[in-house]
Amino acid sequence: MDRTSRRRPRRYAAIAAATAAAALLAAGCSSSSGGKQAEEDSGTTSAGKASTPRMTVALVTHQAPGDTFWDIVRKGAQAAAAKDNIKLVYSSDPNAGNQANLVQNAIDQKVDGIAVTLAKPDAMKDVVAKAEKAGIPVVGLNSGLSDWKKLGMLEFFGQDETVAGEAFGKKLNEVGAKKAVCVIQEQGNVGLTQRCAGVKKTFDGTTETLYVNGTDMPSVKSTITAKLKQDSSIDYVVALGAPYALTAVQSVSDAGSKAKIATFDLNKDLTSAIKKGDIQFAVDQQPYLQGYLAVDSLWLYKNNGNYSGGGEQPVLTGPAFVDSSNVDTIAKFAAKGTR
Amino acid sequence: MTVTQATAPATSPSSPASPAAQRDGRTAQRSLGRRLLARPEVGALIAAVGVYVFFFAAAPAFREASALSTVLYQASVMGIMALPVALLMIGGEFDLSAGVAVTTSALTAAILSFQLSVNVWTGVVVALVVSLAVGAFNGWLLIKTGLPSFLVTLGSFLVLQGANLAVTKIFTSNVASDSISDMDGFDQAKTIFASEFSVGGVNVKITIIYWLVFAAAATWLLLRTKFGNWIFAVGGNKDSARAVGVPVNLTKIALFMGVGAGAWFVGMHLLFSFNTVQSGEGVGNEFLYIIAAVIGGCLLTGGYGSAIGPVIGAFIFGMVSQGIVYANWNPDWFKAFLGVMLLVAALVNLWVRRTATRR
């Protein structure tokens, strides 16, 4: 709180604080561990660049801003674009109507190919037809496994959230879980609901759902703790995103529960948690691969007429499980933010 | 319960000090009970007791001391921010950027420490400067432009939300800050901002202590200092306040900077208890802070309220959101339950105030 006695204090206070900060920096008050200096430059994936003519590809997803998962999809798409001499136009909107507008926008720009996610296929039907009419090849990725063919798309890369959830449920059976709680960080999100539904379908034990406020970590932590205390028979916490799994580790210890934790999706910190044994396993649908393959496929189609799956079968990018047996291999890619 | 203890100093000796209470002080002396009920936070306190008793009866798991500690933890993190937000509301303004400002502060400290590989305390200090600057900028813009604070801070809310994401991506090429848990000074800072201790076998998070200390400080500030009178004055009627010599601009800027300071504190707690910060966090929390203040008896129009009120408001919110989980109600209805419970709490509050001020 500010003092009442200060007359014209703001400027001086700011200067003083800035000087103090600068002094701290200048005094070489550096950290001897961690930080960027410690982060090894692991080298980026670099490859040659195709000599084919420059083309433009639009990638339109239903990403909400700041979502880790989609960030990796985008990185994969960018890697493919860089290799294939493609100009990548990325846009996203979680609202289906707005996403359809973004596809229309790409058609108006006369791009050479469109990659689109089908979180709400019905909303995208018309605009996909328009693109095809305009002679622009359209490929699907991520969600829409059951609808891409109906929409006349060229090919599809990904894995339904439901399929991932089902694989997760089977894995829970393998590890002998009895009662799981599925933690949804955004109530009403289609993909997250499908993941939990998939788990419920194949898991032989009981699955409960718990909603938490994903934008507020302290409340995520408290709510999971509360649930574990309310029901001490829960032996597995199923998180639907890496940050929430890491928070669940704290909740489990706060609640003094014996529950184990497994999660969908990966990130750097999660791989170290798997190494330490805090988290049992993660199921990864390889978002990087989805972005990469979708963009690369449009290049192949344009330059060599290839398409995967013959218009009949989708290309599945998962589920890939990460646990203590293979985490070392994957950790170094996760550290770069590409797994 | 801790809450009742904390209310005591606010109620008994000090009601004449607040201009809000002076308003009806001209009428004949009313009974002590009536005067107590007229305090802004008493309605909320009754609602809080009601909610507590309700969940105590409905949810067996809620009865344990450790459950209370979990509830208090969530309430404290929200409540620390609700305090400066309530003071600002008493001063007649809103800050919609309060939620994302917390994330901004945490990201600043994390990214700066990591990128420059310096002791995390450097990041902590710089984050404080940035947070205070954001607050001062909000206040300055409000005064210079004369626009409503709703609009000014809506702008800064969107700017900060975008900047959080974009700046994080520039530096980390991810959407979360890098973990700084292995850096120098981290353990020290964690002890201060995010430690916990055991009381009779129950883990108590340190934020709960800070929350109550800050609430006591804010109560003292409101009821016992000149600055406190200024806050009520500028919230009640800005022009009259200026006419009697209250430095309106200084008061408002200071209140916004107070929100900045709160955002910094909560941001540091987030950073040191979760090691990394997601750039998209905090969106929507600004409304929770305002809700806590309003349940606690602050008027949306300014000039009336207390610092104990938002403490109780945050406690009610924490109890309801965790109580629903402890009671194991169908989670699909979670938000609907939450809404009903909060409405009931707000109505009880309103009813108590009406009853108390009626003659």
Interface residues (C-beta under 8 A of the other chain):
Chain A: M1 D2 T4 R10 A13 A14 A17 A18 A20 A21 L24 L25 C29 S30 S31 S32 S33 G34 G35 K36 Q37 A38 E39 A64 P65 G66 D67 T68 D71 K75 Q187 E208 T209 L210 Y211 N213 T215 D216 M217 P218 S219 K221 S222 T223 T225 A226 K227 K229 Q230 D231 P243 L246 T247 Q250 D254 A255 N267 K268 D269 G337
Chain B: A59 A61 E64 S66 A67 T70 V71 Y73 Q74 V77 M78 P84 G99 S113 F114 Q115 L116 S117 V118 N119 V120 W121 T122 V125 V126 L128 V129 L132 A133 A136 Q161 N164 L165 K169 T172 S173 N174 V175 A176 D178 S179 I180 S181 D182 M183 D184 G185 F186 N203 A217 A218 L221 T225 K226 F227 W230 I253 A254 M257 G258 A261 H269 L270 S273 F274 N275 T276 Q278 S279 G280 E281 G282 V283 G284 N285 L288 G318 S321 Q322 V325 Y326 A327 N328 P331 D332 F334 K335
